[in-house]
Amino acid sequence: MILTSSNEAELVLGLKHKYVLSSNKDSPVVYLVHGRAGNFDVMWTFRKVISESCSIISVQAPLNDEIGGFSWWDIRSTDAKTDQLSGAETLRNFIRTSINYYNLKLSL
């Protein structure tokens, strides 16, 4: 069953997300990350090719996009490179924090 993040989880982790956690905490974690104007629902189509033994977390970008959905950086920004790096940092922090929050093991 796909669960939606609680308000507490969003406060701690900083981003809305949906997830399925494996009962085996040593199972790999797969992060689903959408592109411009997406949301945490659009990537679930890939679930059919991910092993059922994996935990899956689909994260949603924090910024409303002018064409709908959400984006990782302000598309209209005059300093797109800095905004893109900020979006990448936000995602990196989410991944690091979610490993501890959900008591998962990161496998590389």
Buried (B, 14 or more C-beta within 10 A) or exposed (E): EEEEBEEEBBEEBBBBBBBBBBEEEEBBBBBBBBEBBBBBBBBBEEBEEBEEEBBBBBBBBBBEBEEEBBBBBBBEEEEEEEBBEBBEEBBEEBBEBBBEBBEBEEEE
